[in-house]
């Protein structure tokens, strides 16, 4: 699952999968704005066939946050 998240973030943020790491966040990537965040969430929902709550969407602001929240949906 982490590999898929890396691929989605890398593609949508234009930084490449290899550049996505524990420090990748909305603070560290200039292109990660509110519109891009919605694209990320939508892609994750489609890829994993889930519906992410508004609370979780608001707290998914880094690669580790995304992975942690997705684990709860995929268990």
N, C-alpha and C positions, 0 to 999 in steps of 0.2 A: 504494500500500500504506500509506503514512504517513497518508493521509486516512482510510482504514478503521480504522487503529489509533487515531487521534484520536477517531473516532466511538465505537468500542467503549469506550475509556477514559472518554470524556466521559459516555457513557450509564451505564456501570456505577458510576462514581464519583460520579455526580450533579452534575458540574460543568459539563457541556456541552462539546461539541466545540471551541468557540472558546477555551475556557480551557485546553485541553491544549497545553502548549508544552515547550520544552527543559528547563524546571525542574520539570515535573510528575513527582513521585516519591512513593514510599511515605513519605518523610520530610516532604513538603510538603502531602500531602492526608490529612487526618485519617481519612477513610473507607477508605483503602487499607490494610486489615489483612490478616491471613493468609487469612481466608475470602474476602474480596473478591479477593485475589490469585489464588486457585484459580478463581474465576468468570471473571476476566480471561483466564487461561491457557486455560480450557475454551472460552471464546468465540473466542479467537484460533485454537485448534486446529480448531474447527468451521468458522470463516470461511475459513481458508486450507487446510483439509483436510490437516493435518500432525499429527505427534505430537512434542511438544516434550520434550526430555530433562530429567531431574530437575536436572542441573547447570545447564542453561539457565534452567529455571523459577526456580531459586534466585538467579540473577544478573539477572533481569529486574525490577529494582526502580524503573525510571524510564522515561519515554517514550523517551528516546534508547536506553536499554538494550534495550527491547522491539523497536524498529525495527532495531537492529543485529543482534540475534539472529535476527529473522525473515528478514532478508536472506539469511542462511546457509541457511535452509530453502527459500527460494523461488528460489534461483539454479539 
